[in-house]
Amino acid sequence: MTAFPGFTLPDELRLLRDQVRRFIREEIIPLEQRLDPDAPGIPDEDFERLSAKTKAAGLWALGAPEQYGGGGLDTFSMSVVLEEMSQHRMGLYSPGCGVFGRYPPPAIWAGSKAQIEKYAVPTVREGWRTFFAITEPSGGSDPAGAIQTRAERRGDTWVLNGRKVFISNAHNSKWGIVWARTSKEKGRAGISCFILEPGTPGFTAKPIRTIRTQSIPNDVVFEDCELPGDALIGAEGQGLDLAFDLLVKNRFPYSACNLGVAVAAHRMAIEHAKHRSTFGAPLSQRQAIQWMLADAEVELRACRWLIWEGAWKADRGEDARVEASIAKLYSSEVLGRVVDAAVQIHGGYGVSKEFPLERWYREGRVRRIGEGPSEVHRMVIARSLFR
């Protein structure tokens, strides 16, 4: 039997990862240090300037399909890259501050050629903000049962009525995708999804103030909101399948951002422990601090492999729903623990606006709720054990 030599990243992917790391450290972090610590994004002129650099370097829209102007990276490769891309103050909800490109909701790729050309292609090319609206006041973790927003066919149009909540960027996006019930009788097969442009009569989006300072969530209302017949994506009743495809695949890059920010916080804690002295000795010589950092190191390494294993499975076209729940659950909770330890090690500096830890601490708390709360992911994992 041939001995297995072990796993290493492909040379091309390692070079790409290192290139992204240098860009974040040389371009993004110095820029953030000149901005308000709570800034939701970078100034438009800096976005244009840095986007031009990433486009020239071949770093733009790495995860989008090649035939539509993207880099064509698979889920695993994007998870590796996003771990580096998210290691800065705004990185948890805006990796690279968007200057590496922004992506449309994946459901659009199931649309018609005309829909893809009108919405997806310019989004990839220009880095437009988009939104997807699934969560409702009745719940978000069970879309099959919770979606009550209705889409009624009237002649050549669809008319939407209902409400969505916590819809990120619905107030400042070029377009988005809305999931609505087109048939009460068909249950899970009675949910469809539609393209919607803000400014459509009957659509309103009101920002919700939370502890998160970017990717602002919105309360969205549809009141006789009329959409053209060709706003439907895919077939009527296909919406739930497209929603699950979106949620499962997105959870690995989402988890990679959790990991990236946790890695950055851990690195800061180690450096602080080396240089901060108390009672005549560096913190790095205190066993209490050493154990906090050792525990964090173990969890970060375990987290990385859980994300990679699931991403590989998804890229092979296998069912990765359980792995997605494992990655999302573990990465979001590791993020909370590692950032909390880094704050503790920094003391008062950890909660000051001078350091990114304070922002990561706040925004990291949301990650145990967004993309499915930890309890729901534990239910998914447990259910798989008893099949």
DOMIGU-580862 format. One record per atom (N, C-alpha, C, O): residue in one letter; y, x negated, z negated. Coordinates in pm, whole numbers, plus 50000, padded with zeros to 5 digits. Example, Ala and Ser with C-alpha at 12.3 -4.5 7.8 and 13.67 -1.06 7.14 Angstrom:
a494314868149220 a495504877049220 a496704868049220 a496684857649154 s497754871549292 s498944863349286 s500034871049213 s501144865949196 
REM end
This chain:
m498804991550000 m500005000050000 m501254991150000 m501354981749921 t502184994250088 t503414986550097 t504294989149975 t504515000649937 a504784978549914 a505644980049796 a506974986349835 a507554982949938 f507444995549753 f508745001849776 f509824992449726 f509834988949608 p510734988249811 p511734978249772 p512864983749686 p513714976149639 g512874996749665 g513975002649589 g515065007749680 g515055005049801 f515985015149624 f517015021549706 f518325013749699 f518745009449592 t518965011849813 t520325006649820 t521105014949921 t520525020350016 l522385015949901 l523225023249995 l523265015850129 l523255003550131 p523305023050239 p523475016450369 p524755008150370 p525745011950307 d524744997050441 d525914988150444 d527174995550488 d528244993550432 e527025003950591 e528195011150643 e528795020350538 e530015021550528 l527945026950461 l528435035950357 l529085028150243 l530085032650187 r528535016650209 r529135008450104 r530515003450146 r531445003250066 l530644999550272 l531944995050322 l532965006450320 l534125004450285 l532505018350359 l533385030050359 l533825033350216 l535005035850192 r532885033250124 r533215035849983 r534245025749932 r535205029549864 d534055013049965 d534975002749917 d536355004249980 d537365001649916 q536385008550106 q537655010650175 q538435022050109 q539645021050089 v537735032850076 v538375044150008 v538865039749870 v539965043449829 r538065032049798 r538465027149665 r539765019349672 r540665021449591 r539875010149770 r541095002149784 r542305010949815 r543395008749762 f542105020949901 f543215029749937 f543715037449814 f544925038649794 i542805042449734 i543195049849613 i543975040849519 i545005044849465 r543505028749499 r544135019849402 r545445013849453 r546345011049374 e545555011849584 e546745005449639 e547815015349684 e549005011949687 e547405027549719 e548365037149774 e548585049349683 e549725053149656 i547495055449637 i547625068249565 i548075066149420 i549025072649377 i547435057349347 i547775055649205 i549215050749186 i549915056249100 p549685040749262 p551095036849246 p552065048249278 p553105049549212 l551745056549377 l552605067949410 l552615077949295 l553685082649256 e551465081249241 e551385090849130 e552195086249011 e552785094448940 q552235073448988 q552955068148872 q554455070348881 q555155069448781 r554945073249001 r556375075949020 r556705090849014 r557865094749019 l555665099149003 l555855113649006 l555725119748867 l555245113248774 d556165132348855 d555945139848732 d554445140348703 d553665143348793 p554015137448580 p552585137448548 p551885150748576 p550675151148595 d552655161648579 d552085174748607 d552305179348750 d552055190948782 a552775170448835 a553045174248974 a551785180049039 a550705174249025 p551905191249109 p550735197349174 p550295190049299 p549195192449349 g551125181249351 g550795173949472 g551835163349498 g552755161449419 i551685156249609 i552645145949643 i553685151649739 i553425161649806 p554865145449747 p555895150449840 p555385150649985 p554535142650024 d555925159850062 d555485161550201 d555625148650282 d554765145350363 e556735141450259 e556935129250338 e555875118550306 e555455111050394 d555435118150180 d554375108750144 d553035113350199 d552205105150240 f552825126550200 f551585131750260 f551495127850407 f550445123350453 e552585129550479 e552585126250621 e552395111150642 e551645107050731 r553065103250561 r552975088650576 r551555083650548 r551015075650624 l550965088350439 l549635083550402 l548545089550491 l547535083050519 s548745101950534 s547775108050626 s547715100250758 s546645098650817 a548875095450803 a548895087450925 a548075074750907 a547405070151000 k548125069050788 k547355056850760 k545845059650759 k545065052050816 t545445070650695 t544005073550690 t543485077250829 t542355073850863 k544295084150908 k543875087451044 k543705074851127 k542745073551203 a544645065551113 a544565053051188 a543365044651146 a542815037151226 a542975046051019 a541845038250966 a540505045050987 a539465039650949 g540515056951047 g539265064251068 g538725070550941 g537515072550929 l539605073750847 l539195079350718 l539545094150705 l539395099950597 w540005100250811 w540465114150805 w539305123850827 w538495122050917 a539245134050742 a538275145050757 a536855139850774 a536135143750866 l536445131150685 l535145124550696 l533975134450692 l532925131850751 g534145145650623 g533045155050606 g532985166050710 g532055174250709 a533945166550802 a533955176950905 a533065172851022 a532855160951044 p532525182651096 p531665179451211 p532385170651313 p533575172451338 e531655161151370 e532265151951466 e532835159151588 e533875155251641 q532145169751633 q532605176551755 q533935183651735 q534575187851832 y534365184951609 y535645191451582 y536655181651521 y537605185751455 g536425168851545 g537415158951503 g537175152551368 g538025145151320 g536025155251306 g535745149651176 g534855137351183 g534515132551290 g534505132351065 g533685120451057 g532195123051058 g531405113751077 g531795135651038 g530385139251047 g529515134350932 g528295133850946 l530115130750819 l529305126050707 l528485137550649 l528935148950645 d527275134350603 d526435144450541 d526825146250394 d527725139550344 t526145155350326 t526495158750188 t526345146750096 t527195144550009 f525285139050113 f525075127250029 f526205117150047 f526775112349949 s526515113950172 s527555103950197 s528905108550143 s529665100550088 m529215121450158 m530465126650104 m530475125949951 m531525123849891 s529325127849890 s529265126849743 s529565112649697 s530255110649597 v529055102849770 v529345088749738 v530835085849754 v531455079649668 v531405090449865 v532815087649895 v533735094949797 v534715089249750 l533415107449766 l534275115349677 l534285109949535 l535265111849462 e533225103449494 e533245097249361 e534395087249352 e535045086049248 e534645080049460 e535765070549462 e537095077549488 e538105074249427 m537075087149578 m538305093749621 m538985101549508 m540195103849513 s538235105549407 s538765113949300 s539285106049180 s539745112049082 q539225092849184 q539545084849066 q541045081949053 q541485070449059 h541795092649036 h543245091449012 h543705104248943 h542925113648927 r544955104748903 r545455115548817 r545215129448875 r544735138248803 m545525131549000 m545365144649063 m543975146549123 m543715156749187 g543095136849104 g541865136249181 g540825146949156 g539975149349241 l540875153449040 l539845163149010 l539905175149103 l538875180149149 y541115179749132 y541275191449219 y541895188049355 y542015196749441 s542285175449373 s542845171449503 s542495156949529 s543365148249520 p541235154149562 p540815140249585 p541675133449692 p541825138449803 g542225122049654 g543085115049749 g544375122349778 g545065119049874 c544725132149696 c545935140449716 c545945146949853 c547005150249907 g544755148849910 g544645155750039 g544885146950160 g544775151650272 v545225133950140 v545605125650255 v544395120750335 v544555114450439 f543195123750286 f541985120950364 f541535133250442 f540475133250503 g542355143750439 g542035155950510 g541615167050416 g541195164650303 r541745179350465 r541295191250391 r540325198750480 r540345197450603 y539475206750417 y538385213050492 y538465228250482 y538865233650379 p538065235150589 p537995249750582 p536785254050500 p535855246150483 p536775266350450 p535565271450384 p534395270550482 p534525274750596 p533255265150438 p532135262850532 p531675275150608 p531095273850716 a531915287050555 a531465299250624 a532075300650763 a531495307350849 i533215294350787 i533865295850918 i532995289951029 i533115294151144 w532135280250997 w531315274051100 w530235283751152 w529595281051253 a530045295151082 a529145305451131 a529875315451220 a529285324951270 g531175313151239 g531975322251319 g531815319951468 g531055311351512 s532555327751544 s532515326551690 s533245313851733 s533985307751655 k533035310051858 k533735298351911 k535245300351904 k535985290951874 a535695312451931 a537135315251926 a537665313851784 a538755308551764 q536915318751685 q537335317451545 q537415302851503 q538355298651436 i536405295251543 i536385280951507 i537575273851570 i538225265651505 e537855276851696 e538975270151765 e540315274151705 e541235265951697 k540445286551664 k541735291351612 k541985287151469 k543125284451431 y540935286551388 y541125284151245 y540565270751197 y541275262951133 a539315267951227 a538685255951172 a539255243151232 a539565233651160 v539385242751365 v539815230351432 v541205226051387 v541375214351352 p542215234851388 p543525230251340 p543555227051191 p544365218851146 t542675233451113 t542595230050971 t542135215750954 t542705208250875 v541105212051027 v540615198251022 v541675188651075 v541915178151015 r542285192151184 r543255183151249 r544525181351164 r545015170151149 e545045192251108 e546335191751040 e546215190950887 e547205188250819 g545035193250835 g544895193150689 g545475205450623 g546075204550515 w545315217050686 w545835229450628 w545115232950497 w543935229850479 r545845239350409 r545215245250291 r544585258650330 r545145266250409 t543425261450273 t542745274150295 t542245279450162 t542335272550060 f541725291550162 f541145297150039 f539895305150074 f539705309150188 f539065307349974 f537975317149989 f537975326049867 f538145321349754 a537785338849890 a537945348949785 a536635356349762 a536275365149840 i535935352749656 i534695359249617 i534845366149482 i534505377949467 t535375358849382 t535415363649243 t536285376049227 t537375376949283 e535785385549149 e536515397949121 e536615399948970 e535935393048894 p537455409348925 p537555411848781 p536205415348717 p535995412948598 s535295420848797 s533985424548745 s533045412648733 s531955413948678 g533455400848784 g532635388948771 g532645380548897 g533025385149004 g532205367848881 g532155358948996 g530815352349015 g530485347949125 s530015351748908 s528745344648916 s527635352848981 s526595347349018 d527845365948994 d526855374649055 d527515382549167 d527725394649154 p527845375849278 p528565382849385 p527805394749441 p528425404449486 a526485394249438 a525705405349492 a525985418349417 a526005429149477 g526205417149287 g526465429149208 g527915431449176 g528345442749154 a528705420449173 a530075421549125 a531075425549231 a532115431349199 i530795422649359 i531795425449462 i531985440449481 i531055447649518 q533215444849455 q533565458949471 q534645461149577 q534875472449620 t535305450349618 t536285451549725 t535585457549847 t534505453049886 r536205467449908 r535595474750017 r536245470950151 r537445468450159 a535425470650254 a535915468850391 a535375480550472 a534175481850493 e536275488950518 e535885501050591 e536255499550738 e537375495750772 r535305502750823 r535545502050967 r536315514551011 r535875525850989 r537485512251073 r538275523251126 r538645519851270 r539585512251295 g537915525551362 g538155522551503 g537905507951532 g536795502951510 d538915501051581 d538785486851615 d539245477651503 d539415465651524 t539445483151385 t539965474951274 t539065476251150 t538225485151140 w539275467051055 w538675467750922 w539805469650821 w540845463150831 v539595478450727 v540615480950626 v540045477150489 v539025482450446 l540725467650422 l540255462550293 l541035468750179 l542255470350185 n540305472350073 n540905477049950 n540135471049833 n538905471449829 g540865465549738 g540205459649622 g541035448449563 g542225447149591 r540385440549480 r541105430049408 r540185418049385 r538995419549359 k540765406249396 k540085393749366 k540895386249259 k542115388149250 v540235377849181 v540955370249079 v540535355449083 v539455351949129 f541445347149034 f541225332549027 f540905326549164 f539985318449179 i541685330849263 i541485325949399 i542465314349424 i543665316449441 s541935302249426 s542775290349437 s543495289849571 s542895292049676 n544795286949565 n545645284549683 n545845296749771 n546285295349885 a545545308649722 a545735320549806 a547215322949838 a547535329749936 h548105317349756 h549545319649775 h550185309849873 h551295312249921 n549505298749903 n550145288649988 n549225283250096 n549375271850140 s548275291350139 s547325287150242 s547705292850378 s548415302850388 k547205286250482 k547415291150618 k546525303250647 k546915312250721 w545325303250589 w544385314150609 w543275312850506 w543175302850436 g542445323050498 g541335322550405 g540225332050447 g540325338950548 i539155332050369 i538005340750395 i537785349650273 i537775344950159 v537595362450299 v537425372550194 v536065379050207 v535645382950317 w535375380350096 w534095387350093 w534315401550043 w534975403849942 a533745411150116 a533935425250082 a532665433050113 a531835428850193 r532545444550049 r531365453050067 r531605462650183 r532525470750181 t530745461350285 t530865470050402 t529895481750395 t529985491150474 s528955481250300 s528015492250282 s527525492450137 s526985482550088 k527715503850070 k527225505149933 k525705506749931 k525035502149839 e525175513350033 e523755516650036 e522865504550057 e521705504550014 k523365494250123 k522515482950161 k522425471950057 k521735461950078 g523115473549945 g523025463749838 g523475449949882 g524585448249932 r522585439949864 r522925426149900 r523245424750048 r524055416250087 a522605432850131 a522845432250275 a524085440050317 a524355441650436 g524825444950219 g526015452850251 g527305445250227 g528375451350216 i527215431850219 i528405423550195 i528685415250320 i527785408950376 s529945415250362 s530365407750481 s531575399350446 s532185401050341 c531925390150537 c533115382050510 c534055382150630 c533625383350745 f535345380850599 f536395382850697 f537455371850686 f537715366450578 i538045368650800 i539185359450803 i540455367250776 i540655378150830 l541305361650691 l542565368250658 l543695358150657 l543535347050605 e544815361850713 e546005353350711 e547005359150611 e547325371050618 p547525350850516 p548585355550427 p549765360750510 p550085355450616 g550385371150459 g551435377850535 g550925390450600 g551715398550649 t549615392350602 t549035404750654 t549475416350564 t549305415450442 p550025427150618 p550445438450535 p549295443450447 p548155444850493 g549605446050320 g548595450750226 g547945439650146 g547145442350056 f548275427150177 f547715415650104 f548805409650016 f549885406350064 t548525408349886 t549455401649795 t548685391749709 t547535394149671 a549335380649680 a548725370249596 a549745366149491 a550855361849524 k549375367349365 k550255363849255 k549635352649172 k548555354549115 p550295340849165 p549725329749089 p549465333248942 p550235340448879 i548385327948891 i548005329548750 i548245316148681 i547735305848725 r549025316248575 r549315303848503 r548145300148412 r547715308148329 t547625288148430 t546505283448351 t546785269148304 t547865263748329 i545815263048238 i545975249148195 i545825239448312 i546025227448296 r545495244648429 r545365236548549 r546705235948620 r547385246148632 t547115224248667 t548445222848726 t548425221348878 t549475219048938 q547275222748941 q547215222749086 q546065231749132 q545295236749050 s545975233949265 s545025243849317 s545195256749238 s544245262149182 i546425261549236 i546805272749150 i545965285149183 i545895289149299 p545335291249080 p544565303549103 p545485315649116 p546595315749064 n544995325749185 n545805337649212 n545055350449183 n543825351149191 d545835360649149 d545355374449144 d545695380549280 d546865381549317 v544665384449353 v544845389149490 v544515404049499 v543505408549446 v545375411549566 v545185425949581 v545215429749730 v546035424749806 f544295438549768 f544255443949904 f544515459049894 f543755466249829 e545555463549958 e545895477849959 e546025482350104 e547025479850170 d544975488950151 d544935492850292 d545315481050381 d546135482250472 c544705469850354 c544965457450428 c544165457750557 c542935457050556 e544865458750668 e544225460950798 e543995447750871 e544925439950892 l542745445350908 l542365433350981 l541805437151117 l541225447851132 p541985428551217 p541415431751350 p539895431451345 p539295425251257 g539285438051439 g537815438751443 g537145425251452 g536045423451401 d537825415651516 d537215402451532 d537465393251412 d537225381251420 a537955398851302 a538115390951179 a536785389051108 a536665380251022 l535785397051142 l534465395751081 l533815382551123 l533805379051241 i533275375151024 i532575362651052 i531075365451056 i530525371450964 g530425361051164 g528995363451178 g528715378251195 g529525385751248 a527545382251148 a527145396351160 a527535404151036 a527655398450927 e527725417151053 e527965425650937 e526755424750843 e525615425850887 g527015422750714 g525945421650616 g525465407450592 g524595405150508 q526025397850666 q525605383850652 q526405376450545 q526135364850517 g527375383150485 g528315376350396 g527695369450277 g528105358450240 l526695375850215 l526125369950094 l525395356950125 l525475347250049 d524675356750237 d524005344350276 d525015333250300 d524785321850260 l526115336450366 l527145326450391 l527795321950260 l528165310250246 a527945331150165 a528535327650035 a527645317849961 a528125307949906 f526345320449960 f525425311649888 f525335298049956 f525235287749888 d525355297850088 d525365285050159 d526595276850118 d526505264850095 l527745283550110 l528985277050072 l528885271649930 l529215260149904 l528425280149837 l528395276249697 l527405264949670 l527725255649597 v526215265749730 v525205255649703 v525645242049758 v525635232149684 k526025241449884 k526405228549944 k527655222849879 k527765210649863 n528605231349842 n529855226549784 n529665220449646 n530505212549601 r528595224049579 r528445219649440 r528155204749426 r528415199049320 f527635198549529 f527405184149519 f528705176149533 f528955167449450 p529535178749634 p530845172149637 p531695175549513 p532385166949460 y531635188049470 y532345192349349 y531895183949230 y532725179049152 s530585182149216 s530035174349106 s530425159649118 s530655152949017 a530495154549241 a530885140649262 a532305138149214 a532605127349163 c533185147949229 c534545146549177 c534545146449024 c535305138948962 n533705154848963 n533565154248817 n533155140148775 n533725134448681 l532165134748844 l531675121348812 l532765110848832 l532945102148747 g533495111648943 g534515101748972 g535585101048865 g535975090148822 v536075112648821 v537095112848717 v536525107548585 v537215100448511 a535285111148554 a534655106048432 a534515090848438 a534735084048338 v534155085548554 v534045070948571 v535405064348547 v535485054048480 a536465070248602 a537795064548584 a538215064948437 a538805055348387 a537925075848368 a538265076848225 a537475066648143 a538005060448051 h536215065048178 h535355055348109 h535885041148128 h535915033248034 r536285038048250 r536835024648278 r538105022248197 r538305011248144 m538955032248186 m540165030848105 m539825028547958 m540455020447892 a538815035747908 a538435034447768 a537905020347738 a538205014647634 i537125015047831 i536585001447812 i537724991247807 i537734982547720 e538674992347900 e539794982847902 e540634983947776 e541064973847720 h540874996147732 h541664998147611 h540944992147490 h541574985947405 a539644994147483 a538874988847370 a538894973647368 a538804967647260 k538994967347483 k539044952647489 k540364947247433 k540384936447374 h541434954647452 h542754949347421 h543394955147295 h544354949347243 r542914966247247 r543484972647129 r542774967447004 r541544968146994 s543544962246909 s542964957046785 s543354965546666 s544474970746660 t542434967046574 t542704973946447 t542074965746333 t540934961146344 f542814964046228 f542314956746111 f541784942946150 f540784938246097 g542484936646245 g542174922946279 g541084920846381 g540694909446406 a540564931346442 a539494929646540 a539664939746654 a540154950846631 p539274935946776 p539364945446888 p538464957546866 p537434956646798 l538874968846923 l538034980846915 l536654978346976 l535674984446935 s536604969347074 s535324966647141 s534284960747046 s533094960547079 q534724955946931 q533774950446835 q533354960646728 q532564957546640 r533894972546737 r533544983046641 r532324990646691 r532314995646804 q531304991446609 q530084997946654 q530315012546692 q529705017446787 a531185019346620 a531465033446652 a531975034846796 a531595044146867 i532835025546837 i533385025846972 i532335021647074 i532205027547181 q531565011247039 q530515006547128 q529535017547161 q529125019047276 w529145025247062 w528155035747085 w528735047147169 w528035052947251 m530005050347148 m530635060447232 m530615056147379 m530305064047468 l530945043447402 l530975038447539 l529575036947597 l529365039447716 a528615032947514 a527235031747562 a526675045347601 a526025046647704 d526915055447519 d526455068947552 d527065073747682 d526395079947765 a528355070947701 a529035075247823 a528435068247945 a528235074448049 e528135055347932 e527555047848044 e526215053648085 e525935055048204 v525385057147988 v524075062948017 v524235076248091 v523565078848190 e525135084548041 e525315097748102 e525885096748244 e525495104348332 l526785087448266 l527365085948400 l526305081648501 l526275086548614 r525445072448461 r524405067848553 r523405079048583 r522975080848697 a523045086548480 a522125097748501 a522755108348591 a522105114048678 c524035110948568 c524765120948647 c524765117248794 c524545125848880 r525025104648824 r525085100248964 r523755103049035 r523745107949147 w522655099948970 w521355101849035 w521005116549051 w520345120249149 l521415124848959 l521165139248974 l521925144749094 l521395153049169 i523165140349112 i523945144749228 i523305139649357 i523125147349452 w522955126949360 w522385121149482 w521065127749518 w520815130649635 e520205130049419 e518905136249448 e519085149949513 e518435153149612 g519985158049455 g520215171249511 g520845170849648 g520495178749735 a521795161549669 a522455160349798 a521465156149906 a521505161250018 w520565147049873 w519525143349969 w518695155350009 w518395157450127 k518325163149910 k517485174849937 k518215184750027 k517635190250121 a519485187049998 a520275196150081 a520375190950225 a520295198750320 d520565177950239 d520675172150373 d519375172950451 d519385172950574 r518255173550380 r516965175050450 r516715189550491 r515705192550554 g517615198450455 g517465212450489 g516565220050394 g516135231250425 e516255214250279 e515395220850181 e516225229450086 e517455228150080 d515555238150013 d516225246749917 d516695238249798 d515875233149722 a518005236849783 a518555228149678 a519365236049576 a520255230549511 r519065248949561 r519845257149469 r519715252549324 r520705251949251 v518505249349283 v518305244949145 v518975231349123 v519615229049021 e518805222449220 e519425209149209 e520955210349205 e521625202549137 a521505219949280 a522955222049278 a523405226649140 a524435222249091 s522635235549079 s522965240048944 s522845228748842 s523685227448753 i521815220548856 i521635209248765 i522815199548778 i523375195248678 a523185196248902 a524285186848924 a525595192248872 a526365185148807 k525865205048900 k527135210848857 k527185211948704 k528195208448643 l526115216848644 l526065218248499 l526265204648431 l527135203148345 y525455194948470 y525475182148399 y526775174648423 y527345169048330 s527245174348548 s528465166748578 s529685172448506 s530525164848458 s529785185748499 s530955191648434 s530925189148283 s531975187248221 e529745189148224 e529655186948080 e529785172048047 e530375168547944 v529255163348132 v529455148948113 v530945145648126 v531475137748047 l531605151448223 l533045149448239 l533775152648110 l534605144748064 g533465164148050 g534125168047926 g533875158147814 g534795154547741 r532635153647801 r532305144547691 r532915130647712 r533415124647617 v532865125647834 v533375112147860 v534895111647846 v535435102347786 v535585121647900 v537045121947887 v537435123747741 v538395117547694 d536715132147669 d537005134247527 d536875121047450 d537725117847366 a535815113447478 a535625100547411 a536755090847449 a537235083347364 a537165090947576 a538245082047620 a539555085547550 a540305076647510 v539825098447534 v541015102847460 v540945097747317 v541935092547264 q539805099347253 q539645095147114 q539865080047100 q540515075547005 i539315072347192 i539445057747186 i540905053447207 i541345043647148 h541635060747290 h543045057547314 h543955062247201 h545105058047192 g543455070947114 g544285076147007 g545425084547061 g545225092647152 g546625082747006 g547775090647048 g548105089047195 g548585098447259 y547845077147250 y548105075047393 y547225084247479 y547605087947590 g546075087947428 g545155096247504 g545685110047534 g545275116347632 v546615114947451 v547165128347473 v548615127747520 v549305137847523 s549065115947558 s550425114547609 s550405116247761 s549395113747827 k551545120447815 k551655122147960 k551715108848034 k551635108448157 e551865097847959 e551925084648021 e550605081048090 e550585073248186 f549525086748041 f548195083548093 f547585095948159 f547915107148120 p546715094148257 p546085105748322 p545055112848236 p544615123848271 l544655106848124 l543615112948040 l543985126947995 l543135135847991 e545245128947961 e545695141947911 e545475152748017 e545025163847986 r545815149448140 r545635159248249 r544155161448276 r543725172748294 w543365150748279 w541925152148301 w541285160448189 w540375168348214 y541765158648068 y541225166047954 y541425181047973 y540525188947947 r542625184848017 r542925199048040 r542145204448158 r541435214448148 e542295197648271 e541685202848393 e540165201948390 e539475210048451 g539655191948320 g538205190548308 g537565202248237 g536405205548262 r538315208448148 r537765220148075 r537475231748169 r536535239348147 v538275232948274 v538075243748371 v536775241848449 v536185251548495 r536345229348463 r535175226648546 r533875232148488 r532885233448560 r533865235548360 r532675241748301 r532665256848323 r531735263748281 i533715261948389 i533815276248420 i533805278348571 i533025286448622 g534675271048643 g534745272348789 g533445268448856 g532685260348804 e533195274248974 e531945271949048 e530715276048967 e529645270148981 g530895285948883 g529795290948800 g529805284548662 g529725272348651 p529905292648555 p529915286948420 p528585280548384 p527545283648442 s528645271548288 s527445264048247 s526295273248211 s525145270348243 e526595284348146 e525545293448101 e524775299548218 e523565301248211 v525495302848324 v524835308548442 v523945298148509 v522835301248552 h524435285748518 h523595275348577 h522355272648492 h521285269748547 r522465273748363 r521275272348277 r520295283748305 r519085281748303 m520815295648330 m519955306948365 m519205304148496 m518005306848506 v519915298848596 v519295295748725 v518185285448707 v517095286848761 i518485275048630 i517495264448607 i516285269848532 i515135267248569 a516545277548426 a515445282948345 a514565292548427 a513345292548414 r515215300548510 r514465310148592 r513505302848685 r512395307548711 s513935291148736 s513075283648827 s511835278048755 s510805275548818 l511945276148625 l510825270448550 l509695280448529 l508555276548504 f510015293348538 f509025303548507 f508585311448630 f507985322148617 r508865306348747 r508425313048870 r506915312048883 r506345317048980 
REM end
